[in-house]
Amino acid sequence: MSDKEFDLTEIAKSRISVRSRFTEIARQNKLNQTSNLDDDKYLSDLLKILKIKSLVIGIGGAGNNTVSRMQDIGSKFVETLNINTDAHDLYYSNANKKLLIGKEICNGLGSGNDPSIGAAAAEEDIERISEVLKADVVFLAFGLGGGTGTGAAPIIAREAKKNKATVVTFCSIPFTSEGKERRNRAKTGLKEIIENTDCLIPIPNDNLLRFNKKIPILTGFKIMDEVLIRCIREILNLINNCGLINIDYADVKKIFEKKGELPGGLIGITESYGEESDLIKKAKLALHNPLLEPDPMQVDKCIVSVSGDHKLSLSKIDKIIATITDEIPEEASLKFGTALDPSLKSKVRIMALGRGPISPYVQASMNGTDFPQPDFTTL
């Protein structure tokens, strides 16, 4: 490639991997290098093309609602995409990009709660789907048990993996009260997405009842969406921002790697006002996320991010890290980072990311057994 042909903009927009983008800019620099040292222009060029590309995709009605709320709140560093078979729902959703799939098979009217129709719709538009999946990290958000999310999500995950993306999946599990048929559809959909996702976090709707049995349904789903949105935003902040003690994309990617054949993961975000007892309580809560009910003793790699204002003290950070260290196996590796966020004022934000815990819902889908029954004895 000659100097005239070398176009940073095109490389930055391309769908090739971070490694390939780095190799290309390094090769070009070597051709023009007059010194053994790297100058600022070269480093500036690297920063332009090595920015991690992230894409959040909402699939079906539930996924579209999550992404719409994320878009309404506003989030840096991320592109959003809503995919649906229902033209009405898609029109009224909010995302940077939209994709109506299955025009021939669904006629814009949805999949009728049939996952096979949702899958066929995705296959019908497979070239268009593949073309828009230009990202290093793809977050998928959808509800299981219906048609479009359950059927199309595994196809979209497959195409994202073909494009060498890291795929992080958040999916909701239907309420037990929605019936066995819907939960069986969810179980089948969950099994089908396992192969093509790196980190898989199912969120049982039943666990919303742990907050308040009388909670309005709209409020409950907003709580779930808020949890997902905050998790995704905090991960993106980790990847794209430099903190006082930094966590980078390579650290996060290791957490998202499968530990074995089954994808799992642990994520939790809490905020504390800073008193020692509350710091300990909230640090434990970040690991024991009540929406997910993970087992921290399955963690083999953990990242902890602590954010606060300029008064954030070393003693507070140490208390948080010590608490989390006590909650995971002794042999687990742990890395922590800190960042300054003036908007937090006196509050301290704690995020824990863990590799290892496999959801019992994933286990049930693979074993062909029933999903766990909710236990509300502690309510």
Phi, psi and omega in degrees: 000125180281170179300321182292328182277342185285114185233107180300322182299316181294320178295319180297326182274347186292164182264008178289160186290166177303316179300317180292321178295319179297315181300319182293315180290325178293320179296317180295321179297321180297324179294326185260000187286132177247000182220160175284349181264158178262125182272173183294329179297316179298315180295323177296318178298319178301315182298327181292325186256349182263004176300128182292127180269124181239143180223125177255122184244124172261127184243126181076183185299310182296316179295320178298321179296319179298312181293323178299317179293323177297318180294321180296320179291324182092133180210135178279166168069008187220143169261147178241148181218128174253132179238132182205161172262351183258109184297323180297308179299319182294320181300318184272000175277170183232119178199160176300321182225153179225150181216113175270119183252156175070041181300323182287317186274332184250341180056029178075010186256005180095179186258000178062035179060026181246107181301328179295326176289319177299319178293317180296324178296319178294319179295325178300325182248032187298324180293318179294320178298312181299323183293328183272352182274063181258082183204155175277325178234125178244121175261128177251133177230126181195165176258138176268152177111341178263212183254305187288309180298314183295319184273321186275330184303315179299327178291317180294319177299318179300315181291325177296319178293325176299328179273012175070024179276153167277124185252121179244122188244127171244123180221144180267145177258131184301153172303146175303324182293346180283353172102160185293322182299314181294321179290328175293322175298318178298318181297319178294316179297322179295318179297324184286336182269348185302318186298327189246029174229143181273320180228124186234118183235096175282140180240108181289126177301329180305328184288347174297331180292346178289338179282314183188119182297335183264011184296133177299144185300321180295320178296319179300313181291329176293323176299314180297315178299319181298319178298312180299314182298314181295322179297312181296315181297320182291323176298316180295322177297320178300315185291321192257345182253148174265122178261179176298316170242111197270144168244128184248182184300322180298322178294314182294320181298324178297325179293325183279350180292144177294138177281324178218223180281334185257136176281144178216204177150159178224134175212139178204143179228131177223165176228140182234152176274000166106348177294149187303315182296323181286325176300316180295314180299314184286329176296318176294321181296326178299325178279321183261058182305116184293340176284333185254329185052055180281167176255100182300339180286357173267356183288132173244342173222138184217138172243134177236125178248129180239123181238144178195184178277190186292350179267002179303123188263157177297325182294323178292316178299316181298320180296318180296311183295320179296321179296314181292322177302322180288342185265351180242165182302149180301325184277355180290142177273141182226134173232139178237155176223158177229147178218149178267129177224097184303334182293341180286338182055243184274355183276158177236125179261133181238127173235134176241129174241129181228146173256140175130305185299125177259126180298140175298339178287324175294315179300317181295320181295325179283326183275349182073023179259170180291151173298152177302146176274141181295144178242106184253022181293339182268001181289000000 
